[in-house]
């Protein structure tokens, strides 16, 4: 078992874990598209803080996969989608 999991179990059993949630917007860039996805960051007293929940991590993976396939309808279920266009060239 990892040290992180053991540390969290120790803190929970001691009743000293204080977890806070903070909203954050993450941007997923794939090809010519960018998705703007809202997630919750979990902050606690552990060394890995802040971190994403498993659900939010999977959400970002799903958005990236949908953008990679060009499936904008599926990607738009998770947030706003933008298309990148070059506006100037050297």
Secondary structure, 3 states (H helix, E strand, C coil): CCHHHHHHHHHHHHCCCCCEEEEEEEEEEECCEEEEEEEEEEECCCCCCCEECHHHHHHHHHHHHHHHHCCHHHHCCCEEEEECCCCCCC
